[in-house]
Amino acid sequence: MSLSRYIQSPELLRNISGSNPEELKREVLDRGKRWYSENPGEVELITENLRKLEIPFTAELVEKIKINVILHYYEKLLPLCGGADFYHSFLKKHVDCSDAAGILRKSIESGNGILLTIAHFGAVEFLVPSLSTYKVPLNAALRFTTEQFSRMAAQQSRHMEESGLFGPIKFIEIGKPGTAAALEMAAAIRRKEVLVSVFDEKTPYSKPVFLFGKKVYGGSGLDKLLAFTNATVDLFTAFMIRDGNDSYKLELFKLPPDRDGMLDMMYHHLENMVRLACEQWYFLHEEIPFV
């Protein structure tokens, strides 16, 4: 069983409502550590990825990577603990993203659509809801691990919007039967809204790009999406950094308007972030798509 399914078990999801953040964090960390102890090959995968990227590492760094991978699921599940008031209060208290929200708002007011590219880095699960507290119109292209979690997340999003504390968040589920994700993504940009989509996954439309001097498949076809959309678009990439002690900061970077330059710059920023906080790149525990 994958780490994702092991942590997000039906039992945990049934009992999550009413948990406080510290209780949830302890439960998720316990489950994650147990999974790693039962799957030693997964630790070997992390060290092999570090070797291939020629990133110096120690046992301490590998342990930090494991903990940060597990924390990703705590951050994903946190909004299910309570109502919109609870989540809004947590985000406002712990997440610093006011500067990024202001920049995105100016792009929207100028009449442009926005493509906000993100990597599996840091507290990425807080990125969309944090921006939503500033009432920025958001569309998140993503995959849900389980149908149960997909339903719960959609319900939570509706409750958040109905509370008046959050703006609307539309989920565009990639690969979901009966949907056309690419058309929905293009439509979001043409509506002059923000489309949030990951760039460090391999898809049939990915291209070779450089990361730590190695060629990997990247971009997730976002350059082709822009060509298809054929609209005026402001391009950004963003990283939600864990600062420690339940503090988070959203770093936003403007990307060049040409599609090839956009892909290169996304990976330039990702490499800088990994050099800054290697343990926060979630994909170090996955099969990195080397060319």
For each residue, the residues with C-beta under 8 A, 3 or more apart:
1: 5 6
2: 5 6 145
3: 6 7 32 35 36 39 42 69 70 73 285
4: 7 8 73 145
5: 1 2 8 9 145 146
6: 1 2 3 9 31 32 35
7: 3 4 12 28 31 32 35 70 73
8: 4 5 12 13 73 76 77 145 146 149
9: 5 6 12 13 31
10: 13 14 148
11: 14 15
12: 7 8 9 15 16 27 31 77
13: 8 9 10 16 77 80 148 149 152
14: 10 11
15: 11 12 19
16: 12 13 19 24 77 80 81
17: 80 81 82
18: 81 82
19: 15 16 23 24 27 81
20: 23 24 81
21: 24 25 78 81 90 246
22: 25 26
23: 19 20 26 27
24: 16 19 20 21 27 28 74 77 78 81
25: 21 22 28 29 71 74
26: 22 23 29 30
27: 12 19 23 24 30 31
28: 7 24 25 31 32 70 71 73 74 77
29: 25 26 32 33 67 70 71 74
30: 26 27 33 34
31: 6 7 9 12 27 28 34 35 70
32: 3 6 7 28 29 35 36 66 67 69 70 73
33: 29 30 36 37 66 70
34: 30 31 37 38
35: 3 6 7 31 32 38 39 42
36: 3 32 33 39 40 42 43 66
37: 33 34 40
38: 34 35
39: 3 35 36 42 43
40: 36 37 43 44
41: 44 45
42: 3 35 36 39 45 46 285
43: 36 39 40 46 47 62 66
44: 40 41 47 48
45: 41 42 48 49 285 286 287
46: 42 43 49 50 62 65 66 284 285
47: 43 44 50 51 57 62
48: 44 45 51 52
49: 45 46 52 53 284 285 286 288
50: 46 47 53 55 56 57 61 62 278 284
51: 47 48 54
52: 48 49 214 288 290
53: 49 50 211 212 214 288
54: 51 212 213
55: 50 212 274 278
56: 50
57: 47 50 61 62 278
58: 61 62
59: 62 63
60: 63 64
61: 50 57 58 64 65 278 279
62: 43 46 47 50 57 58 59 65 66
63: 59 60 66 67
64: 60 61 67 68 279
65: 46 61 62 68 69 278 279 284 285
66: 32 33 36 43 46 62 63 69 70 285
67: 29 32 63 64 70 71 279
68: 64 65 71 72 242 279 280 282
69: 3 32 65 66 72 282 284 285
70: 3 7 28 29 31 32 33 66 67 73 74
71: 25 28 29 67 68 74 75 123 242
72: 68 69 75 76 120 123 124 125 282
73: 3 4 7 8 28 32 70 76 77
74: 24 25 28 29 70 71 77 78
75: 71 72 78 123 124 125 126
76: 8 72 73 125
77: 8 12 13 16 24 28 73 74 80 81
78: 21 24 74 75 81 87 90 125
79: 87 129 156 160
80: 13 16 17 77 152 156
81: 16 17 18 19 20 21 24 77 78 86 87
82: 17 18 85 86 87
83: 86 87 159 163
84: 87 88 159 160 162 163 165 166
85: 82 88 89 163 165
86: 81 82 83 89 90
87: 78 79 81 82 83 84 90 91 129 160
88: 84 85 91 92 133 160 163 165 166
89: 85 86 92 93
90: 21 78 86 87 93 94
91: 87 88 94 95 126 129 130 133
92: 88 89 95 133
93: 89 90
94: 90 91 246 247 248
95: 91 92 123 126 130 240 248 249 250
96: 99 247 248 249 250
97: 100 101 127 130 131 134 240 249 250
98: 101 102 134
99: 96 102 103 250 252
100: 97 103 104 131 238 250 251 252
101: 97 98 104 105 131 134 136
102: 98 99 105 106
103: 99 100 106 107 236 252
104: 100 101 107 108 114 116 131 136 194 236 252
105: 101 102 108 109 134 136
106: 102 103 109 110
107: 103 104 110 112 114 234
108: 104 105 111 112 114 136 137 192 193 194
109: 105 106
110: 106 107 234
111: 108 192 232
112: 107 108 192 232 233 234
113: 188 189 190 191 192 193 194 195 229 231 232 233 234
114: 104 107 108 189 193 194 195 233 234 235 236
115: 189 195 197 222 225 226 233 234 235 236
116: 104 194 195 196 197 236 237 238
117: 197 198 199 222 235 236 237 238 255 262 266
118: 121 124 127 196 197 198 199 237 238 239
119: 124 198 199 200 237 239 266 270 273 281 283
120: 72 124 198 200 201 281 282 283
121: 118 124 239 240 241 270 273 274 280 281 282
122: 239 240 241 242 248 273 277 280
123: 71 72 75 95 126 127 240 241 242 248
124: 72 75 118 119 120 121 127 240 282
125: 72 75 76 78 128 129
126: 75 91 95 123 129 130 240 248
127: 97 118 123 124 130 131 196 238 240 250
128: 125 131 132 138 140 169 196
129: 79 87 91 125 126 132 133 160 166 169
130: 91 95 97 126 127 133 240 248 250
131: 97 100 101 104 127 128 134 136 138 194 250
132: 128 129 135 136 138 160 166 167 168 169
133: 88 91 92 129 130 165 166 167
134: 97 98 101 105 131 167
135: 132 166 167
136: 101 104 105 108 131 132 167 194
137: 108 167 168 191 193 194
138: 128 131 132 167 168 169 170 193 194 196
139: 169 170 171 172 184 185 188 193 194 195 196
140: 128 169 170 171 172 196 197
141: 172 174 181 184 185 195 196 197 198
142: 171 172 173 174 198
143: 173 174 175
144: 147 149 150 153 173
145: 2 4 5 8 149
146: 5 8 149 150
147: 144 150 151
148: 10 13 151 152
149: 8 13 144 145 146 152 153
150: 144 146 147 153 154 171 173 176
151: 147 148 154 155
152: 13 80 148 149 155 156
153: 144 149 150 156 157 171
154: 150 151 157 158 171
155: 151 152 158 159
156: 79 80 152 153 159 160
157: 153 154 160 161 169 171
158: 154 155 161 162
159: 83 84 155 156 162 163
160: 79 84 87 88 129 132 156 157 163 165 166 169
161: 157 158 166 167 168 169
162: 84 158 159
163: 83 84 85 88 159 160 166
164:
165: 84 85 88 133 160
166: 84 88 129 132 133 135 160 161 163 169
167: 132 133 134 135 136 137 138 161
168: 132 137 138 161
169: 128 129 132 138 139 140 157 160 161 166
170: 138 139 140 188
171: 139 140 142 150 153 154 157
172: 139 140 141 142 179 181 184 185 188
173: 142 143 144 150 176 179 181
174: 141 142 143 181
175: 143 181
176: 150 173 179 181
177:
178:
179: 172 173 176 184
180: 183 184
181: 141 172 173 174 175 176 184 185
182: 185 186 225 228
183: 180 186 187
184: 139 141 172 179 180 181 187 188
185: 139 141 172 181 182 188 189 195 197 225 229
186: 182 183 189 190 225 228 229
187: 183 184 190 191
188: 113 139 170 172 184 185 191 193 194 195
189: 113 114 115 185 186 192 193 195 229 231 233
190: 113 186 187 229 231
191: 113 137 187 188
192: 108 111 112 113 189
193: 108 113 114 137 138 139 188 189
194: 104 108 113 114 116 131 136 137 138 139 188
195: 113 114 115 116 139 141 185 188 189
196: 116 118 127 128 138 139 140 141
197: 115 116 117 118 140 141 185 220 222 225
198: 117 118 119 120 141 142 201 220
199: 117 118 119 218 219 220 222 237 263 266
200: 119 120 218 220 270 283
201: 120 198 206 220
202: 206 217 218 220 289
203: 206 220 221
204: 221
205: 219 220 221 224
206: 201 202 203 217 218 219 220 221 289
207: 217 218 219 223 263
208: 215 216 217 218 291
209: 215 216 217 218 219 263 264 266 267
210: 213 214 215 216 264 267
211: 53 214 216 218 267 270 271
212: 53 54 55 271 274
213: 54 210
214: 52 53 210 211 290
215: 208 209 210 290 291
216: 208 209 210 211 288 289 290 291
217: 202 206 207 208 209 289 290 291
218: 199 200 202 206 207 208 209 211 263 266 267 289
219: 199 205 206 207 209 222 223 263 266
220: 197 198 199 200 201 202 203 205 206
221: 203 204 205 206 224 225
222: 115 117 197 199 219 225 226 262 263
223: 207 219 226 227 259 260 262 263
224: 205 221 227 228
225: 115 182 185 186 197 221 222 228 229
226: 115 222 223 229 233 235 259 262
227: 223 224 230 259
228: 182 186 224 225
229: 113 185 186 189 190 225 226 233
230: 227
231: 113 189 190
232: 111 112 113
233: 112 113 114 115 189 226 229
234: 107 110 112 113 114 115 254
235: 114 115 117 226 254 255 256 257 262
236: 103 104 114 115 116 117 252 253 254 255
237: 116 117 118 119 199 252 253 255 265 266 269 270
238: 100 116 117 118 127 250 251 252 253
239: 118 119 121 122 250 251 269 270 273
240: 95 97 121 122 123 124 126 127 130 248 249 250 251
241: 121 122 123 248 249 250 251 273 277 280
242: 68 71 122 123 247 248 277 280
243: 247 248 249
244: 247
245:
246: 21 94
247: 94 96 242 243 244
248: 94 95 96 122 123 126 130 240 241 242 243
249: 95 96 97 240 241 243
250: 95 96 97 99 100 127 130 131 238 239 240 241
251: 100 238 239 240 241 273
252: 99 100 103 104 236 237 238
253: 236 237 238 265 269
254: 234 235 236
255: 117 235 236 237 261 262 265 266
256: 235 261 262 265
257: 235 261 262
258: 261 262
259: 223 226 227 262 263
260: 223 263 264
261: 255 256 257 258 264 265
262: 117 222 223 226 235 255 256 257 258 259 265 266
263: 199 207 209 218 219 222 223 259 260 266 267
264: 209 210 260 261 267 268
265: 237 253 255 256 261 262 268 269
266: 117 119 199 209 218 219 237 255 262 263 269 270
267: 209 210 211 218 263 264 270 271
268: 264 265 271 272
269: 237 239 253 265 266 272 273
270: 119 121 200 211 237 239 266 267 273 274 281
271: 211 212 267 268 274 275
272: 268 269 275 276
273: 119 121 122 239 241 251 269 270 276 277 280 281
274: 55 121 212 270 271 277 278 280 281
275: 271 272 278
276: 272 273
277: 122 241 242 273 274 280 281
278: 50 55 57 61 65 274 275 281 284
279: 61 64 65 67 68
280: 68 121 122 241 242 273 274 277
281: 119 120 121 270 273 274 277 278 284
282: 68 69 72 120 121 124 285 286
283: 119 120 200 286 288
284: 46 49 50 65 69 278 281 288
285: 3 42 45 46 49 65 66 69 282
286: 45 49 282 283
287: 45
288: 49 52 53 216 283 284
289: 202 206 216 217 218
290: 52 214 215 216 217
291: 208 215 216 217
